[in-house]
Amino acid sequence: MTIDIISYTDEQYALLTLEQLKEVRSAQTKKDKLKIELDAALQTAKNSLVKKGIYNSGLYALIEKKLQAEYTQQVELIRDGLQFYLKYSMQPDGSAWDAPYPINFALSYEARFNVVRNYYDTTYENASIRFETFQQDVFAPRYLGELYESLYAHYRGMAMA
């Protein structure tokens, strides 16, 4: 199964509990089902318009746009629900995280991203050391969610320059 409902690294998936992985798989299955339904609805519309001789009238483009918008909206609802679940299920189980930056699960992922980035940007001047230290951070992959990958790529790019 290809998981594209969220953008996590392999390391982040490895940190998920069995229950969290089941939720990710369930959300992906829902998305895949919606895609199959979208494709079927588009094919039905196309066949109907071809049968009526009006497929080239531009009507299909309007139907396709409408169905695609509905699909996108439904996928976003599934994705938002999954992200909400993961955001609050990532909290430590009664034990405090000993992260070098403040951990606050009530923050949005964007705010968390800014906290972590600010910490690393202000603490480490050398880009290579910053990247190496960030790679060893065991808290960031769970705390940042999908945004971890972009910060990782950012620091990697700076270290390679």
KETILUM-168401 format. One record per atom (N, C-alpha, C, O): residue number from 1; chain; atom name; x, y, z. Coordinates in Angstrom, 2 decimals, m for minus. Example, Ala and Ser with C-alpha at 12.3 -4.5 7.8 and 13.67 -1.06 7.14 Angstrom:
BEGIN
     n   chain   atom        px        py        pz
     1       A      N     13.19     m5.69      7.80
     1       A     CA     12.30     m4.50      7.80
     1       A      C     13.20     m3.30      7.80
     1       A      O     14.24     m3.32      8.46
     2       A      N     12.85     m2.25      7.08
     2       A     CA     13.67     m1.06      7.14
     2       A      C     12.90      0.03      7.87
     2       A      O     13.41      1.14      8.04
REM end
This chain:
BEGIN
     n   chain   atom        px        py        pz
     1       A      N      0.84     m1.18      0.00
     1       A     CA      0.00      0.00      0.00
     1       A      C      0.89      1.24      0.00
     1       A      O      1.77      1.38      0.85
     2       A      N      0.65      2.12     m0.93
     2       A     CA      1.35      3.40     m0.96
     2       A      C      0.59      4.38     m0.08
     2       A      O     m0.62      4.55     m0.23
     3       A      N      1.31      5.01      0.84
     3       A     CA      0.67      5.96      1.74
     3       A      C      1.00      7.36      1.27
     3       A      O      2.15      7.79      1.35
     4       A      N     m0.01      8.07      0.78
     4       A     CA      0.19      9.45      0.34
     4       A      C     m0.84     10.41      0.96
     4       A      O     m0.95     11.55      0.53
     5       A      N     m1.57      9.94      1.96
     5       A     CA     m2.51     10.80      2.66
     5       A      C     m1.76     11.81      3.53
     5       A      O     m2.23     12.93      3.75
     6       A      N     m0.57     11.39      4.04
     6       A     CA      0.31     12.29      4.78
     6       A      C      1.73     12.07      4.29
     6       A      O      2.04     11.03      3.70
     7       A      N      2.58     13.04      4.52
     7       A     CA      3.98     12.95      4.09
     7       A      C      4.87     12.74      5.30
     7       A      O      5.32     13.71      5.92
     8       A      N      5.12     11.50      5.64
     8       A     CA      6.01     11.15      6.75
     8       A      C      7.22     10.43      6.18
     8       A      O      7.14      9.78      5.14
     9       A      N      8.33     10.56      6.87
     9       A     CA      9.52      9.81      6.50
     9       A      C      9.40      8.40      7.07
     9       A      O      8.55      8.14      7.92
    10       A      N     10.25      7.50      6.60
    10       A     CA     10.24      6.14      7.14
    10       A      C     10.54      6.14      8.63
    10       A      O      9.98      5.35      9.39
    11       A      N     11.42      7.03      9.06
    11       A     CA     11.76      7.13     10.48
    11       A      C     10.54      7.54     11.30
    11       A      O     10.34      7.04     12.40
    12       A      N      9.74      8.44     10.76
    12       A     CA      8.55      8.88     11.48
    12       A      C      7.52      7.75     11.57
    12       A      O      6.90      7.56     12.61
    13       A      N      7.36      7.00     10.49
    13       A     CA      6.44      5.86     10.54
    13       A      C      6.90      4.84     11.58
    13       A      O      6.08      4.23     12.27
    14       A      N      8.21      4.67     11.69
    14       A     CA      8.75      3.71     12.66
    14       A      C      8.45      4.12     14.09
    14       A      O      8.40      3.26     14.98
    15       A      N      8.25      5.40     14.34
    15       A     CA      7.96      5.89     15.69
    15       A      C      6.48      5.76     16.06
    15       A      O      6.13      5.89     17.23
    16       A      N      5.63      5.49     15.09
    16       A     CA      4.21      5.40     15.36
    16       A      C      3.86      4.10     16.08
    16       A      O      4.49      3.07     15.87
    17       A      N      2.85      4.19     16.94
    17       A     CA      2.36      2.99     17.62
    17       A      C      1.51      2.18     16.64
    17       A      O      1.17      2.67     15.56
    18       A      N      1.18      0.98     17.02
    18       A     CA      0.34      0.13     16.18
    18       A      C     m1.01      0.79     15.93
    18       A      O     m1.52      0.76     14.82
    19       A      N     m1.58      1.39     16.96
    19       A     CA     m2.87      2.08     16.82
    19       A      C     m2.76      3.26     15.85
    19       A      O     m3.65      3.46     15.03
    20       A      N     m1.68      4.02     15.94
    20       A     CA     m1.50      5.15     15.04
    20       A      C     m1.33      4.67     13.60
    20       A      O     m1.87      5.27     12.67
    21       A      N     m0.58      3.60     13.42
    21       A     CA     m0.42      3.04     12.07
    21       A      C     m1.74      2.55     11.50
    21       A      O     m1.99      2.70     10.30
    22       A      N     m2.59      1.99     12.35
    22       A     CA     m3.92      1.55     11.90
    22       A      C     m4.74      2.74     11.44
    22       A      O     m5.47      2.65     10.46
    23       A      N     m4.63      3.85     12.14
    23       A     CA     m5.37      5.06     11.76
    23       A      C     m4.86      5.61     10.42
    23       A      O     m5.65      6.05      9.59
    24       A      N     m3.55      5.58     10.22
    24       A     CA     m2.97      6.03      8.96
    24       A      C     m3.47      5.14      7.83
    24       A      O     m3.88      5.62      6.78
    25       A      N     m3.43      3.84      8.06
    25       A     CA     m3.87      2.89      7.03
    25       A      C     m5.37      3.06      6.73
    25       A      O     m5.78      3.01      5.58
    26       A      N     m6.16      3.27      7.77
    26       A     CA     m7.59      3.49      7.59
    26       A      C     m7.86      4.75      6.76
    26       A      O     m8.69      4.74      5.86
    27       A      N     m7.15      5.82      7.07
    27       A     CA     m7.32      7.07      6.32
    27       A      C     m6.89      6.88      4.87
    27       A      O     m7.55      7.37      3.95
    28       A      N     m5.79      6.16      4.65
    28       A     CA     m5.33      5.91      3.28
    28       A      C     m6.34      5.07      2.52
    28       A      O     m6.59      5.31      1.34
    29       A      N     m6.93      4.08      3.17
    29       A     CA     m7.93      3.23      2.54
    29       A      C     m9.15      4.06      2.14
    29       A      O     m9.70      3.87      1.05
    30       A      N     m9.58      4.97      3.01
    30       A     CA    m10.70      5.85      2.69
    30       A      C    m10.38      6.72      1.48
    30       A      O    m11.22      6.89      0.60
    31       A      N     m9.17      7.26      1.43
    31       A     CA     m8.75      8.10      0.31
    31       A      C     m8.74      7.28     m0.98
    31       A      O     m9.23      7.73     m2.02
    32       A      N     m8.17      6.07     m0.91
    32       A     CA     m8.11      5.22     m2.10
    32       A      C     m9.51      4.86     m2.60
    32       A      O     m9.74      4.81     m3.81
    33       A      N    m10.43      4.62     m1.68
    33       A     CA    m11.81      4.31     m2.06
    33       A      C    m12.46      5.51     m2.76
    33       A      O    m13.16      5.35     m3.76
    34       A      N    m12.21      6.70     m2.22
    34       A     CA    m12.74      7.91     m2.86
    34       A      C    m12.19      8.08     m4.27
    34       A      O    m12.92      8.51     m5.17
    35       A      N    m10.91      7.75     m4.47
    35       A     CA    m10.30      7.87     m5.80
    35       A      C    m10.95      6.89     m6.78
    35       A      O    m11.19      7.24     m7.94
    36       A      N    m11.21      5.69     m6.32
    36       A     CA    m11.88      4.70     m7.18
    36       A      C    m13.28      5.19     m7.55
    36       A      O    m13.70      5.07     m8.70
    37       A      N    m13.98      5.75     m6.57
    37       A     CA    m15.33      6.28     m6.83
    37       A      C    m15.28      7.46     m7.79
    37       A      O    m16.14      7.59     m8.66
    38       A      N    m14.27      8.32     m7.63
    38       A     CA    m14.11      9.47     m8.54
    38       A      C    m13.88      8.97     m9.96
    38       A      O    m14.53      9.44    m10.90
    39       A      N    m12.95      8.04    m10.12
    39       A     CA    m12.66      7.51    m11.46
    39       A      C    m13.90      6.88    m12.10
    39       A      O    m14.14      7.05    m13.29
    40       A      N    m14.67      6.15    m11.31
    40       A     CA    m15.89      5.52    m11.82
    40       A      C    m16.92      6.58    m12.23
    40       A      O    m17.57      6.45    m13.27
    41       A      N    m17.07      7.61    m11.41
    41       A     CA    m18.03      8.68    m11.72
    41       A      C    m17.62      9.43    m12.98
    41       A      O    m18.46      9.79    m13.80
    42       A      N    m16.33      9.67    m13.14
    42       A     CA    m15.84     10.35    m14.34
    42       A      C    m16.07      9.49    m15.58
    42       A      O    m16.46     10.00    m16.63
    43       A      N    m15.82      8.19    m15.46
    43       A     CA    m16.03      7.30    m16.60
    43       A      C    m17.51      7.22    m16.97
    43       A      O    m17.86      7.20    m18.15
    44       A      N    m18.37      7.17    m15.96
    44       A     CA    m19.81      7.14    m16.21
    44       A      C    m20.26      8.42    m16.91
    44       A      O    m21.05      8.36    m17.85
    45       A      N    m19.76      9.56    m16.45
    45       A     CA    m20.11     10.84    m17.07
    45       A      C    m19.63     10.88    m18.52
    45       A      O    m20.34     11.31    m19.42
    46       A      N    m18.41     10.42    m18.72
    46       A     CA    m17.85     10.41    m20.07
    46       A      C    m18.67      9.52    m21.00
    46       A      O    m19.02      9.92    m22.11
    47       A      N    m18.99      8.30    m20.53
    47       A     CA    m19.79      7.39    m21.35
    47       A      C    m21.15      7.97    m21.69
    47       A      O    m21.63      7.84    m22.81
    48       A      N    m21.75      8.62    m20.71
    48       A     CA    m23.08      9.22    m20.94
    48       A      C    m23.00     10.34    m21.99
    48       A      O    m23.86     10.43    m22.87
    49       A      N    m21.98     11.17    m21.87
    49       A     CA    m21.85     12.28    m22.82
    49       A      C    m21.48     11.79    m24.22
    49       A      O    m21.94     12.34    m25.22
    50       A      N    m20.66     10.76    m24.30
    50       A     CA    m20.32     10.17    m25.60
    50       A      C    m21.57      9.59    m26.25
    50       A      O    m21.81      9.76    m27.44
    51       A      N    m22.36      8.89    m25.43
    51       A     CA    m23.59      8.27    m25.94
    51       A      C    m24.56      9.33    m26.47
    51       A      O    m25.25      9.10    m27.46
    52       A      N    m24.59     10.48    m25.81
    52       A     CA    m25.48     11.57    m26.24
    52       A      C    m24.85     12.40    m27.36
    52       A      O    m25.52     13.26    m27.95
    53       A      N    m23.58     12.15    m27.65
    53       A     CA    m22.91     12.88    m28.73
    53       A      C    m22.47     14.28    m28.34
    53       A      O    m22.26     15.12    m29.22
    54       A      N    m22.33     14.56    m27.05
    54       A     CA    m21.96     15.91    m26.62
    54       A      C    m20.69     15.91    m25.74
    54       A      O    m20.48     16.82    m24.94
    55       A      N    m19.87     14.89    m25.89
    55       A     CA    m18.66     14.79    m25.07
    55       A      C    m17.72     15.97    m25.32
    55       A      O    m17.11     16.49    m24.38
    56       A      N    m17.58     16.39    m26.57
    56       A     CA    m16.66     17.47    m26.93
    56       A      C    m17.24     18.86    m26.69
    56       A      O    m16.63     19.85    m27.09
    57       A      N    m18.38     18.95    m26.05
    57       A     CA    m19.04     20.25    m25.86
    57       A      C    m18.44     21.08    m24.74
    57       A      O    m18.80     22.25    m24.59
    58       A      N    m17.56     20.52    m23.96
    58       A     CA    m17.02     21.26    m22.80
    58       A      C    m17.76     20.92    m21.52
    58       A      O    m17.33     21.32    m20.43
    59       A      N    m18.85     20.20    m21.65
    59       A     CA    m19.64     19.82    m20.48
    59       A      C    m18.84     18.85    m19.59
    59       A      O    m18.91     18.92    m18.36
    60       A      N    m18.09     17.96    m20.23
    60       A     CA    m17.29     17.00    m19.45
    60       A      C    m16.26     17.71    m18.57
    60       A      O    m16.03     17.32    m17.43
    61       A      N    m15.65     18.75    m19.10
    61       A     CA    m14.66     19.50    m18.33
    61       A      C    m15.28     20.10    m17.07
    61       A      O    m14.66     20.13    m16.01
    62       A      N    m16.50     20.57    m17.18
    62       A     CA    m17.21     21.14    m16.02
    62       A      C    m17.54     20.05    m15.00
    62       A      O    m17.38     20.24    m13.80
    63       A      N    m18.01     18.91    m15.50
    63       A     CA    m18.33     17.79    m14.61
    63       A      C    m17.07     17.31    m13.91
    63       A      O    m17.07     17.06    m12.71
    64       A      N    m16.00     17.18    m14.68
    64       A     CA    m14.72     16.73    m14.11
    64       A      C    m14.23     17.70    m13.03
    64       A      O    m13.76     17.27    m11.98
    65       A      N    m14.33     18.97    m13.30
    65       A     CA    m13.89     19.98    m12.33
    65       A      C    m14.71     19.90    m11.04
    65       A      O    m14.16     19.99     m9.94
    66       A      N    m16.01     19.72    m11.18
    66       A     CA    m16.89     19.62    m10.01
    66       A      C    m16.59     18.37     m9.19
    66       A      O    m16.46     18.44     m7.97
    67       A      N    m16.48     17.23     m9.86
    67       A     CA    m16.21     15.97     m9.17
    67       A      C    m14.82     15.98     m8.52
    67       A      O    m14.65     15.46     m7.42
    68       A      N    m13.84     16.57     m9.19
    68       A     CA    m12.49     16.65     m8.65
    68       A      C    m12.47     17.54     m7.39
    68       A      O    m11.78     17.23     m6.42
    69       A      N    m13.22     18.63     m7.42
    69       A     CA    m13.29     19.54     m6.26
    69       A      C    m13.93     18.82     m5.07
    69       A      O    m13.47     18.97     m3.93
    70       A      N    m14.98     18.06     m5.34
    70       A     CA    m15.63     17.30     m4.25
    70       A      C    m14.68     16.26     m3.68
    70       A      O    m14.61     16.07     m2.46
    71       A      N    m13.95     15.59     m4.55
    71       A     CA    m12.96     14.59     m4.12
    71       A      C    m11.88     15.23     m3.26
    71       A      O    m11.55     14.72     m2.19
    72       A      N    m11.35     16.34     m3.72
    72       A     CA    m10.30     17.05     m2.98
    72       A      C    m10.79     17.48     m1.61
    72       A      O    m10.06     17.37     m0.62
    73       A      N    m12.01     17.97     m1.55
    73       A     CA    m12.58     18.40     m0.27
    73       A      C    m12.73     17.23      0.69
    73       A      O    m12.41     17.35      1.87
    74       A      N    m13.21     16.11      0.19
    74       A     CA    m13.36     14.92      1.04
    74       A      C    m12.02     14.38      1.52
    74       A      O    m11.89     13.97      2.67
    75       A      N    m11.02     14.39      0.65
    75       A     CA     m9.69     13.93      1.03
    75       A      C     m9.11     14.86      2.10
    75       A      O     m8.48     14.39      3.05
    76       A      N     m9.30     16.14      1.94
    76       A     CA     m8.79     17.09      2.94
    76       A      C     m9.44     16.87      4.30
    76       A      O     m8.78     17.01      5.33
    77       A      N    m10.73     16.52      4.32
    77       A     CA    m11.39     16.22      5.59
    77       A      C    m10.78     14.98      6.24
    77       A      O    m10.55     14.96      7.45
    78       A      N    m10.51     13.96      5.46
    78       A     CA     m9.87     12.74      5.98
    78       A      C     m8.48     13.07      6.49
    78       A      O     m8.08     12.64      7.57
    79       A      N     m7.74     13.83      5.70
    79       A     CA     m6.36     14.20      6.06
    79       A      C     m6.33     15.04      7.34
    79       A      O     m5.51     14.81      8.22
    80       A      N     m7.23     16.02      7.43
    80       A     CA     m7.30     16.87      8.63
    80       A      C     m7.63     16.04      9.87
    80       A      O     m7.07     16.26     10.94
    81       A      N     m8.56     15.10      9.71
    81       A     CA     m8.92     14.24     10.83
    81       A      C     m7.74     13.39     11.28
    81       A      O     m7.51     13.21     12.48
    82       A      N     m7.00     12.86     10.32
    82       A     CA     m5.82     12.05     10.65
    82       A      C     m4.76     12.91     11.33
    82       A      O     m4.17     12.49     12.33
    83       A      N     m4.51     14.09     10.79
    83       A     CA     m3.51     14.96     11.40
    83       A      C     m3.91     15.37     12.82
    83       A      O     m3.05     15.45     13.70
    84       A      N     m5.18     15.63     13.03
    84       A     CA     m5.66     15.96     14.37
    84       A      C     m5.41     14.80     15.32
    84       A      O     m4.92     14.98     16.43
    85       A      N     m5.75     13.60     14.87
    85       A     CA     m5.53     12.41     15.69
    85       A      C     m4.04     12.24     16.02
    85       A      O     m3.68     12.04     17.18
    86       A      N     m3.19     12.33     15.00
    86       A     CA     m1.76     12.15     15.22
    86       A      C     m1.18     13.24     16.10
    86       A      O     m0.30     12.99     16.92
    87       A      N     m1.68     14.45     15.93
    87       A     CA     m1.17     15.57     16.73
    87       A      C     m1.36     15.30     18.22
    87       A      O     m0.44     15.52     19.01
    88       A      N     m2.52     14.83     18.60
    88       A     CA     m2.80     14.65     20.02
    88       A      C     m2.45     13.25     20.53
    88       A      O     m2.38     13.05     21.74
    89       A      N     m2.23     12.30     19.64
    89       A     CA     m1.83     10.98     20.11
    89       A      C     m0.31     10.87     20.23
    89       A      O      0.20      9.86     20.73
    90       A      N      0.41     11.87     19.79
    90       A     CA      1.87     11.87     19.88
    90       A      C      2.35     12.33     21.25
    90       A      O      3.55     12.28     21.53
    91       A      N      1.45     12.77     22.10
    91       A     CA      1.87     13.26     23.41
    91       A      C      2.54     12.15     24.20
    91       A      O      2.18     10.98     24.06
    92       A      N      3.49     12.51     25.01
    92       A     CA      4.15     11.49     25.82
    92       A      C      3.16     10.85     26.79
    92       A      O      2.21     11.49     27.23
    93       A      N      3.40      9.62     27.10
    93       A     CA      2.50      8.86     27.96
    93       A      C      2.83      9.09     29.44
    93       A      O      3.30      8.18     30.13
    94       A      N      2.58     10.29     29.91
    94       A     CA      2.80     10.60     31.31
    94       A      C      4.21     11.06     31.62
    94       A      O      4.41     11.74     32.63
    95       A      N      5.18     10.70     30.82
    95       A     CA      6.54     11.13     31.08
    95       A      C      6.87     12.34     30.21
    95       A      O      6.47     12.42     29.05
    96       A      N      7.60     13.26     30.79
    96       A     CA      7.96     14.47     30.06
    96       A      C      9.05     14.17     29.03
    96       A      O      9.92     13.33     29.27
    97       A      N      9.00     14.84     27.94
    97       A     CA     10.04     14.71     26.93
    97       A      C     11.20     15.60     27.34
    97       A      O     10.99     16.73     27.77
    98       A      N     12.39     15.10     27.22
    98       A     CA     13.58     15.86     27.57
    98       A      C     14.17     16.48     26.31
    98       A      O     15.33     16.24     25.98
    99       A      N     13.37     17.27     25.63
    99       A     CA     13.81     17.92     24.40
    99       A      C     14.54     19.22     24.74
    99       A      O     14.27     19.82     25.78
   100       A      N     15.44     19.65     23.88
   100       A     CA     16.18     20.88     24.15
   100       A      C     15.36     22.15     23.91
   100       A      O     15.82     23.25     24.22
   101       A      N     14.19     22.01     23.36
   101       A     CA     13.29     23.14     23.10
   101       A      C     11.96     22.84     23.79
   101       A      O     11.67     21.69     24.10
   102       A      N     11.16     23.88     24.03
   102       A     CA      9.90     23.64     24.74
   102       A      C      8.92     22.80     23.89
   102       A      O      8.75     23.04     22.70
   103       A      N      8.31     21.83     24.54
   103       A     CA      7.32     20.96     23.89
   103       A      C      5.94     21.41     24.35
   103       A      O      5.65     21.47     25.55
   104       A      N      5.08     21.73     23.38
   104       A     CA      3.72     22.12     23.69
   104       A      C      2.81     21.55     22.61
   104       A      O      2.78     22.06     21.49
   105       A      N      2.08     20.52     22.94
   105       A     CA      1.24     19.85     21.95
   105       A      C     m0.01     20.64     21.59
   105       A      O     m0.73     20.27     20.66
   106       A      N     m0.28     21.71     22.31
   106       A     CA     m1.42     22.55     21.97
   106       A      C     m1.10     23.47     20.79
   106       A      O     m2.01     24.04     20.19
   107       A      N      0.17     23.61     20.46
   107       A     CA      0.57     24.45     19.34
   107       A      C      0.23     23.77     18.01
   107       A      O      0.17     22.55     17.92
   108       A      N      0.01     24.59     17.01
   108       A     CA     m0.18     24.04     15.65
   108       A      C      1.16     23.49     15.18
   108       A      O      2.21     23.80     15.75
   109       A      N      1.12     22.68     14.13
   109       A     CA      2.37     22.15     13.59
   109       A      C      3.28     23.27     13.09
   109       A      O      4.50     23.17     13.21
   110       A      N      2.70     24.32     12.53
   110       A     CA      3.50     25.44     12.04
   110       A      C      4.21     26.14     13.20
   110       A      O      5.37     26.51     13.08
   111       A      N      3.51     26.32     14.32
   111       A     CA      4.12     26.95     15.49
   111       A      C      5.21     26.05     16.06
   111       A      O      6.26     26.54     16.48
   112       A      N      4.98     24.74     16.09
   112       A     CA      5.99     23.80     16.55
   112       A      C      7.24     23.89     15.66
   112       A      O      8.37     23.90     16.15
   113       A      N      6.99     23.95     14.35
   113       A     CA      8.08     24.06     13.38
   113       A      C      8.93     25.28     13.69
   113       A      O     10.16     25.21     13.70
   114       A      N      8.26     26.41     13.94
   114       A     CA      8.98     27.65     14.23
   114       A      C      9.79     27.55     15.52
   114       A      O     10.90     28.08     15.59
   115       A      N      9.25     26.89     16.54
   115       A     CA      9.96     26.72     17.80
   115       A      C     11.23     25.90     17.58
   115       A      O     12.31     26.29     18.03
   116       A      N     11.10     24.78     16.89
   116       A     CA     12.24     23.90     16.65
   116       A      C     13.27     24.59     15.75
   116       A      O     14.47     24.54     16.03
   117       A      N     12.80     25.21     14.70
   117       A     CA     13.73     25.89     13.78
   117       A      C     14.45     27.03     14.49
   117       A      O     15.65     27.20     14.33
   118       A      N     13.73     27.79     15.28
   118       A     CA     14.35     28.89     16.02
   118       A      C     15.43     28.37     16.96
   118       A      O     16.50     28.95     17.09
   119       A      N     15.13     27.26     17.63
   119       A     CA     16.11     26.67     18.55
   119       A      C     17.39     26.31     17.80
   119       A      O     18.48     26.71     18.21
   120       A      N     17.26     25.58     16.71
   120       A     CA     18.45     25.13     15.98
   120       A      C     19.18     26.29     15.30
   120       A      O     20.41     26.30     15.26
   121       A      N     18.43     27.25     14.77
   121       A     CA     19.06     28.38     14.10
   121       A      C     19.83     29.26     15.07
   121       A      O     20.89     29.80     14.73
   122       A      N     19.31     29.41     16.28
   122       A     CA     19.99     30.28     17.25
   122       A      C     21.06     29.57     18.07
   122       A      O     21.95     30.21     18.62
   123       A      N     20.97     28.26     18.16
   123       A     CA     21.91     27.50     18.98
   123       A      C     23.15     27.08     18.21
   123       A      O     24.25     27.05     18.77
   124       A      N     23.00     26.77     16.94
   124       A     CA     24.12     26.25     16.15
   124       A      C     24.39     27.16     14.96
   124       A      O     23.56     27.28     14.06
   125       A      N     25.56     27.79     14.95
   125       A     CA     25.94     28.66     13.84
   125       A      C     26.46     27.85     12.66
   125       A      O     26.20     28.20     11.50
   126       A      N     27.18     26.78     12.93
   126       A     CA     27.75     25.94     11.89
   126       A      C     26.66     25.04     11.31
   126       A      O     26.01     24.28     12.03
   127       A      N     26.45     25.15      9.99
   127       A     CA     25.36     24.41      9.33
   127       A      C     25.55     22.90      9.41
   127       A      O     24.57     22.17      9.54
   128       A      N     26.78     22.44      9.33
   128       A     CA     27.03     20.99      9.40
   128       A      C     26.72     20.44     10.78
   128       A      O     26.11     19.37     10.91
   129       A      N     27.13     21.15     11.80
   129       A     CA     26.86     20.72     13.18
   129       A      C     25.36     20.80     13.45
   129       A      O     24.79     19.93     14.11
   130       A      N     24.71     21.85     12.94
   130       A     CA     23.26     22.01     13.11
   130       A      C     22.53     20.82     12.50
   130       A      O     21.64     20.25     13.12
   131       A      N     22.92     20.45     11.28
   131       A     CA     22.26     19.33     10.60
   131       A      C     22.51     18.01     11.34
   131       A      O     21.60     17.21     11.54
   132       A      N     23.76     17.80     11.74
   132       A     CA     24.09     16.56     12.45
   132       A      C     23.32     16.45     13.77
   132       A      O     22.83     15.38     14.11
   133       A      N     23.23     17.55     14.48
   133       A     CA     22.49     17.55     15.75
   133       A      C     21.00     17.34     15.50
   133       A      O     20.34     16.62     16.24
   134       A      N     20.49     17.97     14.47
   134       A     CA     19.07     17.81     14.14
   134       A      C     18.77     16.36     13.77
   134       A      O     17.73     15.82     14.15
   135       A      N     19.67     15.72     13.04
   135       A     CA     19.49     14.31     12.67
   135       A      C     19.40     13.42     13.89
   135       A      O     18.69     12.41     13.88
   136       A      N     20.10     13.77     14.95
   136       A     CA     20.13     12.96     16.16
   136       A      C     18.97     13.27     17.10
   136       A      O     18.79     12.59     18.11
   137       A      N     18.20     14.28     16.78
   137       A     CA     17.07     14.68     17.62
   137       A      C     15.97     13.62     17.52
   137       A      O     15.38     13.44     16.45
   138       A      N     15.71     12.93     18.61
   138       A     CA     14.69     11.87     18.59
   138       A      C     13.28     12.41     18.81
   138       A      O     12.31     11.68     18.62
   139       A      N     13.16     13.66     19.19
   139       A     CA     11.85     14.25     19.47
   139       A      C     11.24     14.92     18.23
   139       A      O     10.02     14.86     18.04
   140       A      N     12.06     15.54     17.40
   140       A     CA     11.57     16.31     16.26
   140       A      C     10.68     15.51     15.30
   140       A      O      9.65     16.04     14.88
   141       A      N     11.03     14.27     14.93
   141       A     CA     10.16     13.55     13.99
   141       A      C      8.73     13.39     14.49
   141       A      O      7.79     13.51     13.70
   142       A      N      8.54     13.12     15.76
   142       A     CA      7.19     12.96     16.30
   142       A      C      6.54     14.31     16.55
   142       A      O      5.34     14.47     16.32
   143       A      N      7.32     15.27     17.00
   143       A     CA      6.77     16.58     17.38
   143       A      C      6.38     17.41     16.17
   143       A      O      5.40     18.15     16.22
   144       A      N      7.12     17.30     15.07
   144       A     CA      6.86     18.13     13.90
   144       A      C      5.93     17.50     12.88
   144       A      O      5.43     18.20     11.99
   145       A      N      5.68     16.22     12.97
   145       A     CA      4.78     15.58     12.01
   145       A      C      5.30     15.72     10.59
   145       A      O      6.48     15.51     10.32
   146       A      N      4.41     16.08      9.68
   146       A     CA      4.77     16.19      8.27
   146       A      C      5.81     17.27      8.00
   146       A      O      6.51     17.22      6.98
   147       A      N      5.91     18.24      8.88
   147       A     CA      6.85     19.33      8.65
   147       A      C      8.30     18.95      8.94
   147       A      O      9.22     19.68      8.59
   148       A      N      8.50     17.81      9.57
   148       A     CA      9.86     17.35      9.88
   148       A      C     10.68     17.22      8.60
   148       A      O     11.83     17.65      8.54
   149       A      N     10.10     16.62      7.60
   149       A     CA     10.82     16.36      6.35
   149       A      C     11.31     17.64      5.71
   149       A      O     12.43     17.68      5.19
   150       A      N     10.51     18.69      5.73
   150       A     CA     10.94     19.94      5.10
   150       A      C     12.07     20.61      5.89
   150       A      O     12.99     21.17      5.30
   151       A      N     12.00     20.55      7.22
   151       A     CA     13.09     21.13      8.02
   151       A      C     14.36     20.30      7.87
   151       A      O     15.46     20.86      7.81
   152       A      N     14.22     19.00      7.80
   152       A     CA     15.36     18.11      7.56
   152       A      C     16.02     18.47      6.24
   152       A      O     17.25     18.60      6.17
   153       A      N     15.23     18.62      5.19
   153       A     CA     15.77     18.96      3.87
   153       A      C     16.44     20.34      3.87
   153       A      O     17.47     20.54      3.24
   154       A      N     15.84     21.27      4.59
   154       A     CA     16.40     22.62      4.71
   154       A      C     17.79     22.58      5.35
   154       A      O     18.74     23.14      4.81
   155       A      N     17.89     21.91      6.48
   155       A     CA     19.17     21.83      7.18
   155       A      C     20.20     21.00      6.40
   155       A      O     21.39     21.29      6.43
   156       A      N     19.74     19.99      5.72
   156       A     CA     20.63     19.18      4.90
   156       A      C     21.20     20.01      3.76
   156       A      O     22.40     19.94      3.47
   157       A      N     20.34     20.79      3.12
   157       A     CA     20.77     21.65      2.03
   157       A      C     21.79     22.68      2.50
   157       A      O     22.77     22.96      1.81
   158       A      N     21.55     23.24      3.68
   158       A     CA     22.50     24.23      4.21
   158       A      C     23.82     23.57      4.55
   158       A      O     24.88     24.17      4.35
   159       A      N     23.80     22.35      5.06
   159       A     CA     25.02     21.65      5.43
   159       A      C     25.83     21.25      4.19
   159       A      O     27.06     21.21      4.23
   160       A      N     25.13     20.95      3.10
   160       A     CA     25.81     20.51      1.87
   160       A      C     26.36     21.67      1.06
   160       A      O     27.21     21.48      0.20
   161       A      N     25.88     22.87      1.34
   161       A     CA     26.31     24.04      0.55
   161       A      C     27.73     24.45      0.86
   161       A      O     28.23     25.41      0.28
REM end
